[in-house]
Amino acid sequence: MSKNLIKKLEESLLLAEVRNSKEKLELLLHDDFLEYGKSGRVYTKHLTIEALTKEKNESKIKLFDFELKELSEGAVLALYKTKNLNQITLRSSIWKKHSQYGWQLFFHQGTLKE
């Protein structure tokens, strides 16, 4: 389990060059990926890639308070917060290690902090 590696993967998903790349997202997102978005919408891998590759948002999202917990061999839970403008979002992600592709995002949830 590598806290620094998972943090870097999470941070990469905040970058426009990754968010707008179908090829990079295909590798980072597990085939069974599911997200409960901060809006309350549920996203699959296909819907996430479709939405992110069309995104034109140039905002600077900051990641902080990153923690990592091992769930089992080859599965970890990342807990952290992001700040975009003055909005803070609580985030949780489950990453699974794939034998061919390395660490892939399996589940993500964002919840707005009031």
TIRO-2110 file (N, C-alpha, C; in Angstrom, 1 decimal):
// TIRO-2110
0.9, -1.2, 0.0, N, 1, A
0.0, 0.0, 0.0, CA, 1, A
0.9, 1.2, 0.0, C, 1, A
0.7, 2.1, -0.9, N, 2, A
1.5, 3.3, -1.0, CA, 2, A
0.6, 4.6, -1.0, C, 2, A
0.6, 5.2, 0.2, N, 3, A
-0.2, 6.4, 0.4, CA, 3, A
0.2, 7.5, -0.6, C, 3, A
1.5, 7.7, -0.9, N, 4, A
1.9, 8.7, -1.8, CA, 4, A
1.4, 8.4, -3.3, C, 4, A
1.5, 7.1, -3.7, N, 5, A
1.0, 6.8, -5.0, CA, 5, A
-0.5, 7.0, -5.2, C, 5, A
-1.3, 6.6, -4.2, N, 6, A
-2.7, 6.8, -4.3, CA, 6, A
-3.1, 8.3, -4.3, C, 6, A
-2.4, 9.0, -3.4, N, 7, A
-2.6, 10.5, -3.4, CA, 7, A
-2.3, 11.1, -4.8, C, 7, A
-1.2, 10.7, -5.4, N, 8, A
-0.8, 11.2, -6.7, CA, 8, A
-1.9, 10.8, -7.7, C, 8, A
-2.4, 9.6, -7.7, N, 9, A
-3.5, 9.2, -8.6, CA, 9, A
-4.8, 10.1, -8.4, C, 9, A
-5.1, 10.3, -7.1, N, 10, A
-6.3, 11.2, -6.8, CA, 10, A
-6.0, 12.6, -7.4, C, 10, A
-4.8, 13.1, -7.1, N, 11, A
-4.5, 14.4, -7.6, CA, 11, A
-4.5, 14.5, -9.2, C, 11, A
-4.1, 13.4, -9.8, N, 12, A
-4.1, 13.4, -11.3, CA, 12, A
-5.5, 13.5, -11.8, C, 12, A
-6.5, 13.0, -11.1, N, 13, A
-7.9, 13.0, -11.5, CA, 13, A
-8.5, 14.4, -11.4, C, 13, A
-7.7, 15.4, -10.8, N, 14, A
-8.2, 16.7, -10.7, CA, 14, A
-7.6, 17.6, -11.8, C, 14, A
-6.7, 17.0, -12.6, N, 15, A
-6.0, 17.8, -13.7, CA, 15, A
-6.8, 17.7, -15.0, C, 15, A
-6.9, 18.8, -15.7, N, 16, A
-7.6, 18.9, -17.0, CA, 16, A
-7.1, 17.9, -18.0, C, 16, A
-5.7, 17.7, -18.0, N, 17, A
-5.1, 16.8, -19.0, CA, 17, A
-5.5, 15.4, -18.8, C, 17, A
-5.9, 15.0, -17.6, N, 18, A
-6.3, 13.7, -17.3, CA, 18, A
-7.8, 13.6, -17.5, C, 18, A
-8.5, 14.6, -16.9, N, 19, A
-10.0, 14.6, -17.0, CA, 19, A
-10.5, 14.6, -18.4, C, 19, A
-9.8, 15.3, -19.3, N, 20, A
-10.2, 15.4, -20.7, CA, 20, A
-9.6, 14.3, -21.6, C, 20, A
-9.0, 13.3, -21.0, N, 21, A
-8.3, 12.2, -21.8, CA, 21, A
-9.1, 10.9, -21.6, C, 21, A
-9.8, 10.5, -22.7, N, 22, A
-10.5, 9.2, -22.6, CA, 22, A
-9.6, 8.1, -22.3, C, 22, A
-8.4, 8.1, -22.9, N, 23, A
-7.4, 7.0, -22.8, CA, 23, A
-6.9, 6.9, -21.4, C, 23, A
-6.6, 8.0, -20.7, N, 24, A
-6.1, 8.0, -19.4, CA, 24, A
-7.2, 7.6, -18.4, C, 24, A
-8.4, 8.1, -18.6, N, 25, A
-9.5, 7.7, -17.8, CA, 25, A
-9.9, 6.2, -17.9, C, 25, A
-9.8, 5.7, -19.1, N, 26, A
-10.1, 4.3, -19.3, CA, 26, A
-9.1, 3.4, -18.4, C, 26, A
-7.9, 3.8, -18.3, N, 27, A
-6.9, 3.1, -17.5, CA, 27, A
-7.1, 3.3, -16.0, C, 27, A
-7.5, 4.5, -15.6, N, 28, A
-7.6, 4.9, -14.2, CA, 28, A
-8.9, 4.4, -13.5, C, 28, A
-9.9, 4.3, -14.3, N, 29, A
-11.2, 3.9, -13.8, CA, 29, A
-11.5, 2.4, -14.0, C, 29, A
-11.8, 1.7, -12.9, N, 30, A
-12.1, 0.2, -13.0, CA, 30, A
-13.4, 0.1, -13.9, C, 30, A
-13.5, -1.1, -14.6, N, 31, A
-14.6, -1.3, -15.4, CA, 31, A
-16.0, -1.2, -14.7, C, 31, A
-15.9, -1.6, -13.4, N, 32, A
-17.1, -1.5, -12.5, CA, 32, A
-17.2, -0.3, -11.7, C, 32, A
-16.5, 0.8, -12.1, N, 33, A
-16.5, 2.0, -11.4, CA, 33, A
-17.9, 2.6, -11.2, C, 33, A
-18.1, 3.2, -10.0, N, 34, A
-19.4, 3.8, -9.6, CA, 34, A
-19.1, 5.0, -8.8, C, 34, A
-19.8, 6.1, -9.1, N, 35, A
-19.6, 7.3, -8.3, CA, 35, A
-20.9, 7.9, -7.8, C, 35, A
-21.0, 8.2, -6.6, N, 36, A
-22.1, 9.0, -6.0, CA, 36, A
-21.6, 10.4, -6.0, C, 36, A
-22.0, 11.3, -6.9, N, 37, A
-21.5, 12.6, -7.0, CA, 37, A
-22.1, 13.5, -5.9, C, 37, A
-21.4, 14.7, -5.7, N, 38, A
-21.9, 15.6, -4.7, CA, 38, A
-23.2, 16.2, -5.1, C, 38, A
-23.6, 16.1, -6.4, N, 39, A
-24.9, 16.6, -6.8, CA, 39, A
-26.0, 15.6, -6.5, C, 39, A
-25.6, 14.3, -6.1, N, 40, A
-26.6, 13.3, -5.8, CA, 40, A
-26.8, 12.3, -7.0, C, 40, A
-26.2, 12.7, -8.1, N, 41, A
-26.3, 11.8, -9.3, CA, 41, A
-25.3, 10.6, -9.1, C, 41, A
-25.7, 9.5, -9.8, N, 42, A
-24.9, 8.3, -9.8, CA, 42, A
-24.3, 8.1, -11.2, C, 42, A
-22.9, 7.9, -11.2, N, 43, A
-22.2, 7.8, -12.5, CA, 43, A
-21.5, 6.5, -12.6, C, 43, A
-21.6, 5.9, -13.8, N, 44, A
-20.8, 4.7, -14.1, CA, 44, A
-19.5, 5.1, -14.8, C, 44, A
-18.7, 4.2, -15.1, N, 45, A
-17.4, 4.5, -15.8, CA, 45, A
-17.8, 5.2, -17.1, C, 45, A
-18.7, 4.7, -17.9, N, 46, A
-19.0, 5.3, -19.2, CA, 46, A
-19.5, 6.7, -19.0, C, 46, A
-20.5, 6.9, -18.1, N, 47, A
-21.0, 8.3, -17.9, CA, 47, A
-20.0, 9.2, -17.4, C, 47, A
-19.1, 8.8, -16.5, N, 48, A
-18.0, 9.6, -16.0, CA, 48, A
-17.1, 10.1, -17.1, C, 48, A
-16.6, 9.1, -17.9, N, 49, A
-15.7, 9.5, -19.0, CA, 49, A
-16.4, 10.4, -20.0, C, 49, A
-17.7, 10.2, -20.3, N, 50, A
-18.4, 11.1, -21.2, CA, 50, A
-18.5, 12.5, -20.6, C, 50, A
-18.8, 12.6, -19.3, N, 51, A
-18.9, 13.9, -18.7, CA, 51, A
-17.6, 14.6, -18.6, C, 51, A
-16.5, 13.9, -18.1, N, 52, A
-15.3, 14.6, -17.9, CA, 52, A
-14.6, 15.0, -19.2, C, 52, A
-14.7, 14.2, -20.2, N, 53, A
-14.0, 14.6, -21.5, CA, 53, A
-14.7, 15.8, -22.2, C, 53, A
-15.9, 16.1, -21.8, N, 54, A
-16.6, 17.3, -22.3, CA, 54, A
-16.4, 18.5, -21.4, C, 54, A
-15.8, 18.3, -20.2, N, 55, A
-15.7, 19.4, -19.2, CA, 55, A
-14.8, 20.5, -19.7, C, 55, A
-15.2, 21.7, -19.4, N, 56, A
-14.4, 22.9, -19.8, CA, 56, A
-14.0, 23.7, -18.6, C, 56, A
-14.1, 23.1, -17.4, N, 57, A
-13.9, 23.8, -16.1, CA, 57, A
-12.4, 23.9, -15.9, C, 57, A
-11.9, 25.1, -15.7, N, 58, A
-10.5, 25.4, -15.5, CA, 58, A
-10.2, 25.8, -14.1, C, 58, A
-11.1, 25.5, -13.2, N, 59, A
-10.9, 25.9, -11.8, CA, 59, A
-9.8, 25.1, -11.2, C, 59, A
-9.2, 25.6, -10.1, N, 60, A
-8.1, 25.0, -9.4, CA, 60, A
-8.6, 24.3, -8.2, C, 60, A
-8.7, 23.0, -8.2, N, 61, A
-9.2, 22.2, -7.1, CA, 61, A
-8.0, 21.8, -6.2, C, 61, A
-8.1, 22.1, -4.9, N, 62, A
-7.0, 21.7, -4.0, CA, 62, A
-7.4, 20.5, -3.2, C, 62, A
-6.5, 19.5, -3.1, N, 63, A
-6.8, 18.3, -2.2, CA, 63, A
-6.0, 18.5, -0.9, C, 63, A
-6.7, 18.2, 0.2, N, 64, A
-6.0, 18.3, 1.5, CA, 64, A
-6.6, 17.2, 2.5, C, 64, A
-5.9, 17.1, 3.6, N, 65, A
-6.3, 16.2, 4.7, CA, 65, A
-6.4, 14.7, 4.2, C, 65, A
-5.5, 14.3, 3.4, N, 66, A
-5.5, 13.0, 2.8, CA, 66, A
-5.1, 11.9, 3.8, C, 66, A
-6.0, 10.8, 3.8, N, 67, A
-5.7, 9.6, 4.7, CA, 67, A
-5.9, 8.4, 3.8, C, 67, A
-5.3, 7.3, 4.1, N, 68, A
-5.4, 6.1, 3.4, CA, 68, A
-5.6, 4.9, 4.4, C, 68, A
-6.6, 4.1, 4.2, N, 69, A
-6.8, 2.9, 5.0, CA, 69, A
-6.9, 1.7, 4.2, C, 69, A
-6.1, 0.6, 4.6, N, 70, A
-6.1, -0.6, 3.9, CA, 70, A
-7.4, -1.4, 4.2, C, 70, A
-8.1, -1.8, 3.2, N, 71, A
-9.4, -2.6, 3.3, CA, 71, A
-9.1, -4.1, 3.3, C, 71, A
-8.2, -4.4, 2.4, N, 72, A
-7.8, -5.8, 2.2, CA, 72, A
-6.5, -5.8, 1.3, C, 72, A
-5.9, -6.9, 1.1, N, 73, A
-4.8, -6.9, 0.2, CA, 73, A
-5.3, -6.5, -1.2, C, 73, A
-4.8, -5.4, -1.7, N, 74, A
-5.1, -5.0, -3.1, CA, 74, A
-6.3, -4.1, -3.1, C, 74, A
-6.8, -3.6, -1.9, N, 75, A
-7.9, -2.6, -1.9, CA, 75, A
-7.7, -1.6, -0.8, C, 75, A
-7.8, -0.3, -1.1, N, 76, A
-7.6, 0.7, -0.1, CA, 76, A
-8.8, 1.8, -0.2, C, 76, A
-9.0, 2.4, 0.9, N, 77, A
-9.9, 3.5, 1.1, CA, 77, A
-9.2, 4.8, 1.2, C, 77, A
-9.4, 5.8, 0.3, N, 78, A
-8.8, 7.1, 0.4, CA, 78, A
-9.9, 8.1, 0.9, C, 78, A
-9.5, 8.8, 2.0, N, 79, A
-10.4, 9.8, 2.5, CA, 79, A
-9.7, 11.2, 2.5, C, 79, A
-10.4, 12.2, 2.0, N, 80, A
-9.8, 13.5, 1.8, CA, 80, A
-10.8, 14.6, 1.6, C, 80, A
-10.3, 15.8, 1.5, N, 81, A
-11.2, 16.9, 1.2, CA, 81, A
-10.7, 17.7, 0.0, C, 81, A
-11.6, 18.3, -0.7, N, 82, A
-11.1, 19.2, -1.8, CA, 82, A
-11.8, 20.6, -1.5, C, 82, A
-11.0, 21.6, -2.0, N, 83, A
-11.6, 22.9, -2.0, CA, 83, A
-11.5, 23.5, -3.4, C, 83, A
-12.7, 24.0, -3.8, N, 84, A
-12.8, 24.6, -5.1, CA, 84, A
-13.5, 26.0, -4.9, C, 84, A
-12.8, 27.0, -5.1, N, 85, A
-13.3, 28.4, -4.8, CA, 85, A
-13.5, 28.4, -3.2, C, 85, A
-14.7, 28.6, -2.7, N, 86, A
-14.9, 28.6, -1.3, CA, 86, A
-15.7, 27.3, -0.9, C, 86, A
-15.8, 26.4, -1.8, N, 87, A
-16.6, 25.2, -1.5, CA, 87, A
-15.7, 24.0, -1.1, C, 87, A
-16.0, 23.4, 0.0, N, 88, A
-15.3, 22.2, 0.5, CA, 88, A
-16.1, 21.0, 0.3, C, 88, A
-15.5, 19.9, -0.2, N, 89, A
-16.2, 18.7, -0.5, CA, 89, A
-15.5, 17.6, 0.3, C, 89, A
-16.2, 16.7, 1.0, N, 90, A
-15.6, 15.5, 1.6, CA, 90, A
-15.6, 14.4, 0.6, C, 90, A
-14.5, 13.7, 0.5, N, 91, A
-14.4, 12.7, -0.6, CA, 91, A
-13.9, 11.4, 0.0, C, 91, A
-14.4, 10.3, -0.6, N, 92, A
-14.0, 9.0, -0.3, CA, 92, A
-13.9, 8.2, -1.6, C, 92, A
-12.8, 7.4, -1.7, N, 93, A
-12.5, 6.6, -2.9, CA, 93, A
-12.1, 5.2, -2.5, C, 93, A
-12.5, 4.2, -3.2, N, 94, A
-11.9, 2.9, -3.1, CA, 94, A
-11.1, 2.6, -4.3, C, 94, A
-9.9, 2.2, -4.1, N, 95, A
-8.9, 1.9, -5.2, CA, 95, A
-8.7, 0.4, -5.1, C, 95, A
-8.7, -0.3, -6.2, N, 96, A
-8.4, -1.7, -6.3, CA, 96, A
-7.2, -1.9, -7.2, C, 96, A
-6.3, -2.8, -6.8, N, 97, A
-5.1, -3.1, -7.6, CA, 97, A
-5.4, -4.2, -8.6, C, 97, A
-5.3, -3.8, -9.9, N, 98, A
-5.5, -4.7, -11.0, CA, 98, A
-4.2, -5.3, -11.5, C, 98, A
-4.2, -6.6, -11.7, N, 99, A
-3.0, -7.3, -12.1, CA, 99, A
-2.3, -6.7, -13.3, C, 99, A
-3.1, -6.2, -14.3, N, 100, A
-2.5, -5.7, -15.5, CA, 100, A
-2.4, -4.2, -15.5, C, 100, A
-3.3, -3.4, -14.9, N, 101, A
-3.3, -2.0, -15.0, CA, 101, A
-2.9, -1.2, -13.8, C, 101, A
-2.5, -1.9, -12.7, N, 102, A
-2.2, -1.3, -11.5, CA, 102, A
-3.4, -0.8, -10.7, C, 102, A
-3.2, 0.3, -10.0, N, 103, A
-4.3, 0.8, -9.1, CA, 103, A
-5.4, 1.5, -10.0, C, 103, A
-6.6, 1.1, -9.8, N, 104, A
-7.8, 1.7, -10.5, CA, 104, A
-8.8, 2.1, -9.5, C, 104, A
-9.5, 3.2, -9.8, N, 105, A
-10.5, 3.7, -9.0, CA, 105, A
-11.8, 2.9, -9.2, C, 105, A
-12.3, 2.3, -8.1, N, 106, A
-13.4, 1.4, -8.1, CA, 106, A
-14.7, 2.1, -7.7, C, 106, A
-14.6, 3.0, -6.7, N, 107, A
-15.8, 3.7, -6.2, CA, 107, A
-15.3, 5.1, -5.7, C, 107, A
-16.2, 6.1, -5.9, N, 108, A
-15.9, 7.5, -5.4, CA, 108, A
-17.2, 8.1, -4.9, C, 108, A
-17.1, 8.9, -3.8, N, 109, A
-18.3, 9.7, -3.4, CA, 109, A
-17.8, 11.0, -2.9, C, 109, A
-18.6, 12.1, -3.3, N, 110, A
-18.3, 13.4, -2.9, CA, 110, A
-19.5, 14.0, -2.2, C, 110, A
-19.3, 14.6, -1.0, N, 111, A
-20.4, 15.1, -0.2, CA, 111, A
-20.0, 16.6, 0.1, C, 111, A
-20.9, 17.5, -0.2, N, 112, A
-20.6, 18.9, 0.1, CA, 112, A
-20.6, 19.1, 1.6, C, 112, A
-19.6, 19.9, 2.1, N, 113, A
-19.6, 20.2, 3.5, CA, 113, A
-20.3, 21.6, 3.7, C, 113, A
-21.2, 21.7, 4.6, N, 114, A
-21.9, 22.9, 4.8, CA, 114, A
-21.3, 23.7, 5.9, C, 114, A
END
